[in-house]
Amino acid sequence: MSTTHTLSETAAGAAIISPPGRQRLPLIVWMLGVVTFVMGTTEMIVAGLLPQVASSLEVTIAQAGLLITVFALGMVIGTPVMAIATLRLPRRATLIMALLLFAVAHVAAASTDVFAVVLVARFAAAVATGTFWAIGAVVAAAAAGPGAGAKAMGIMVGGVTLATVLGVPIGTAAGQFLGWQGPFWGLAFLATACAALLWKVLPGNKTSEGETNLRAEFSRLRNARLWSVYVATALIQAAFLGVYSYIAPQLTERAELAEAVVPLIMIAYGVGALTGTTIGGRFGDRRPYTVIGAAVAGLLITMTVLLLWGGNAPVAIVFFTLMGMFGFAANPTLVSEALRAAGPDGVLPIALSNSFFNIGVAVGSGLGGVAIASSLAEQGVPAVGLALTIAAAVPCIGLGLTAKKTQRPRRHTMT
């Protein structure tokens, strides 16, 4: 019997005793959230250290930016591949190996001055991050139980969000003081420490159902509802993260704010994102499509205001903060709904969910780049965000309208 089966049975029993809204999350969920904080920090920290990286590795800023692109590529491609490749392994072994690969990749990047080696190391770190997320999400949801899946996802997504608020600013400051390699050494140490803790806490049951699981994983993808969740996920991320990718020129060129103010507004955005993640995690299990609908409606208003009045500095500050809140509010629920559609042990579907998050980032930032280079300049970025939000509303409405039909039988099978 697999680890996730064992966790599912334990959590299901607990869910019968405790009402879903008041159910306490197990310690392992919080530990997995800590790991996503560490991994979320590395995903975004390079953006704050691009000048230092470029100078140290003797490349241009644009070339150094490839370290961000390669990381996204590793998440999109590597995550589902590794999810399939590790199906025969116990969950604990997979999570530990992902953390150790993450640590080794950071040591390799910090120990060289060859740009190509750093690129490869970033790709490896992304594969490790995606693998941990795919397996960790399944383990967290199973441990939390069927009534608290979105709450558990809120903790994991909250780890990434907290990385935006604390991890990246602290890591950037450390990189400016110690050199860009300093945070990489620190992240390698933290990943190794997390691996040791998880080894003690996680059960080590072995899985002997590899072939059956592989067929089952692919069969889970024959679910139209699951693909609707994927499309909604990608479009929502593209809408608000595409706009966030160009926050600096929108604030300095269009709103005419000083460059020194930009990091402060990014922190405000991060606080908004943390607030949204908390709200989505708290209410996403009871009212998933109310949460998603409110998030999309909030983004529609935010993008419209930024499009029309984003040149006004106070308006820009307030609505970039709200953009973080509305954008991240939907994320825990979207991951939870992917799990709900795929089944509690759906490793490959969750890996693909992670890939679609990163597809959204790539699409949004790409279209934002096209917009900012057009005659609309900075104002074109929220215009693209508004169009993508309108597009995201279509699958979200469809999911909401069909939710009752799909949830009734699912609740029956859980009891």
N, C-alpha and C positions, 0 to 999 in steps of 0.2 A: 504494500500500500504506500502511495506517495505521501510526502510531507504535507502537501496541500490538502490531500484527502483527510489526513488526521486532523489538521487544523480546522478544516471545514466542519467536521463532525463535532469537535469541541465547541467551536464558535456557535454552531447551530443550536446546540443544547443550551448554551448561555443565552442566546437570543430569545428562547422560549420563556426563560425566567425573567429577563430584564426587558422592559419596554424599549423599543428602538430609540426613542428620543433621549432616554436617560442612560443608555448602555455605556459603560466605561470601556475605553479602548485598552487593550493589553499593552504591556511594556514594549513588546517587540515592534508594535506599530510606531511608537515614538522613536525607537532606535533606528528604524528604517527612515523615518523623517530626518533624523540627524545626518544619516548618510547622504540623503538627497540634498541636504544643505551643502555638504562638502562637494558633491559632484556638481551641483548647480553653480557653485562659486567658480569652478574651473571653466564651465561653459561660457561664462560672461566676462571673466576677469581680463582676458586678452584685449577686449575693446578699450579698457582703461589704461593699458600698458603698451599700446601700439607704437608710440614714439620710441620708448625704451627698447622694445623688441627689434624694431627696424634698425635702430642705431647699433645695437649689439651684434645683430646678425648681418649687418651691412646690406640691407635690402631697403626698398622703398616702402612707404606707408601702405601703398596699395598691395604690394607683395606680402607684407606682414598681415594684411587683412585676410589673406588666404587661409591663415590659421583658424579664423572663424568659420570660413566656408567649408574647409576640410572637416572641421568638427561636426558641422551640420550634416555633411555628406556621410560621415561615419555613423551618425545617429539614424539617418534614413535607411541606409543600406545594411549596415552591420547589425542593427538590433534584431530584425526578423530572422536574419541568417543565423545569428548566435542563439536565438530562442529555439530554433529547430535543432541546431547542433547540440544543444545541452539538454534535450528532452530526456535522454536516458540517465542523466545525472541527478543525484539528490539535490533538492532545492538549496540546502545549506552549502553544499560543495560549490554550486554554481555561483551563489552570492559571494562566497569567500574568494573564489578565483577571479570574479569580476573586480573586486576591490584590490586584489594583489596586482592584476594587470593594470588597473588604474594607477597604482602606486609606482610600478615599474616604468610606465609610460612617462610619468612626471619626472622621475629620476633621470630617465634617458634625455628628456627635453632640457632639463636643467644642467646636464653634464656636457653639453655639446655647443659648439658655435656654428654648426653646419645647418643651414636653413632646411634642407631636405629631410634631415633626421628629425628636426622638430616637427615638420609637417607629418611625417609618419607617426611620430609619438602622439600627436594630437588626434590623428585618426584612430589609433589604438585606444586612447583614453575615451574617445566618443563611443567606440564599440563597447567598452567596459561599462560606461555610463548607461547606455541603452539596454544592455543585458541586465544590469542590476535593476533598472526601472521595470522592465518587463516581468522579471521573476519576483521582484520585491512587491510590485503592485498586487500580484496574485496572492502572495503570502500575507500581505497586510489585509486585503479584503477578506480572505478566508479566516484570519485570526479575529477580525472585527465582527464577523457574522453577517448574515444576509440583511439585517436591519441597519447596519452602520457602514456600508460600503463607501458611500460618498464622504462620510466623516473620516474614514481611514484615508481615502484619497486626498481629503483636505489636509491631513497631516503631511502626507508625502509631497503634494504640490506646494504646501506651505513651506517645506524645507527649501525648495527651489526659490520660492518668493522671498523668504528670509535671506537667502543668499544675495538677492538683488538689493535688499535694504542694508544688510550688514557685511556679508562676506565679500562682495565686490569692492565696496568703498575701503574696507580694512585691507583687503589684499592689494588694492591699487596703491594705497598709502605705503604699505610695506614694500611693494615693488619699486616705488619711487625712492625709497630710502635704502633698500638692500640690493637693488637691481631686480629685474623681472624674474630672475631665477629663484629669488627668495620665497615668494608665495608657492612656487612649484614644489620646492623642498618641503614646505609646511603642509601642503595638501597631500604629498606622498606619505608623510608621517601620520597625518590624521586618518588617511585611508587604511594604513596598516593597523592602527589602533582600533579602528572600527571593525576590521576583519577579525581581530582577536576577540573582541567583545561578542560579535555575532556568533563566532564559533562556539562560545560557551552557552549562549542563550537559545539558539535555534536547535530544534530536534534534528537528528541525523538519519531519519528513516531513508531507506534506499528505494528507488523506483525500479520495478522490474517489468514495466509495461511499455517499453519504448516504442515498439512498432505500433501497438494499439493507440498509444498517445499521439503518435505522428499522424495516423489516419484521422483520429478524432480532431486534432488541431486544424487540419485542412478542411474537415467537414464543417467546423464552426464558421468558416468564412462564407458558407453558402447561405448567409443570412442577410437579406436585403436591409433589414433594420440596422444591422451592424455597420454596413457601408454608408447608410445615411448619417450615422453618428460620426463616422470618419470624415465625410464631406463637411459636415457642420463644424467639426473640430478644426480642419484645415482652414476653412473660410474665416472662422472667428479669429484664429491666430494671425492669419494673413492681414485681417483688417486692422487690429490694434497694434500688433508687433511691427507691422510694416510702417505704421506712422511713428512708432517709438524709435525705430532704427534711425530716423532722421530728426530726432528731437532737438539736437544741437543747432542745426541751421534754422529750424523753425523758430527757435527761441532767440537766437542771436541776430539773424538776418531779417526775419519777418516781424517778430515782437520787439526787436531792438533791445534785448537784454544783454547785460555784460556776460562774458564767458565764465566769470567766476561764479555766477548765479546758477549756471547749468547743473553742476553736481548737486546742488541743494534741491533743485526741482526734480532731479532724478531720484533723490531720496524720498521726496514727497510722493512721486509716482510709485516707488517701492512700498511705501506705507499704504497707499491706496490699494496696491496689489495684494498686500498681506491682509488687509481688511476684506477685500473681495473673496480671497481664498477661504478665510474664516467663515464668512457668511455662506458661501457655496457649500463648504463642508458641513456646516451646522444644519442647513435646511434642505440640502440636496437629496437626502434619502426620503424625506416626507413629501416634498413637493418639487421633484426634479425639473419638471418643465415650466413651473412657475419661476424657478431660479434662472433657467436658461433663457426664458422669454424676457424676464426683467433685465438680464445682462445684455441681450441683443438690443432691446429697446433703449437701454441706457447708452449703448455704443452708438446707436442711430442718432440720438440727441447730441452726444458728445462730438461725433464727427461733423454733424451739421454746424454746431457752434464753432468748432475749430476752423471749418471751411470758411464761414462767413465773418467771424470776428476773432480769429486766431492771431491777428496782428496786434490786438490789445493785450498788453503784458499781464494784467491781473486775470483776464479771462483765460489766457493761455495757461497760466500757472494752475488755476482751479481745475480746468478741464483736462489737462494732462494728468493731474492727480486722479480725477474721476475715471479717466480712460483706464488707468491701471486697475482701479477697483472693479469696474464693469467687465473688463476683459478677463481678469483672473477669476471672477466669481463663477463663471461657467465651467472652468477647467476641472475641478474635482468631480462635478456631476457628469461631465462628458466621459471621463475615464470610468466612473462608476457605471454609467449606462452602457459603455462598451463591454464591461465585465458582465452586466446583466444580460445583454443580448447574446454574448458568446458562451456564458456559463462560468461557474466559479473557478475552474482550473484552466481557463483559456489563455495560455502563455503567448502563443503566436498572435491571437487577436489583440492582446495588450501591447505586444511588441509593435504591431502595425499601427496601433493607436499612437504610440510614441513617434513612429515615423511620420504620421500625418500631422502631428504637432510641428515637426521640423519642416515638412513640406510647406506648411502654412507660413512659417518664418521665411523660408527661401522665396516663396511666391510674393509675399507681402513686401519684403525688402527689395526684391527685384523690380516690382511694379512701382514702388516708391522711388527707386532710383531713376526709372524712366520718367516719372512725373516731375521730379525735381529738376531734371535736365530739360524739360519742355518749357514752353513759354509761360506756363502757369507758375513755374519755379516752386517755392516752398508751399504755396497755397494748393498746389496740385497733389501734395501728399495726403492731406485729409480728404480730398476729393476721391482719391483712390480708396482710402479707408472707408468712406461712406458707401461707395459702390460695392465693395466687398462685404460690408455689413448687411446691405440689402440682399445680396446673394446668399449670405449665411442664414437670413431669416427664412428662406424657402425650405431647406431641409429641417430646420428647427420647428417650423409650423407643422410640417408633415409628421415629425416624430411626436409632437404634442397631441395632434389629433388622433393618432393611432395608439397612444400609450395605454389606454384602458383595456383595449382588446388584447394587447400582448402581456399586460401585467397580471390579469386575473388568473390565467392558467399557471403562470410562473409562481404566484403566491401559493397556489394549491399544491404544487409539487414540493415546495419547501417545507410544508407542514407535515 
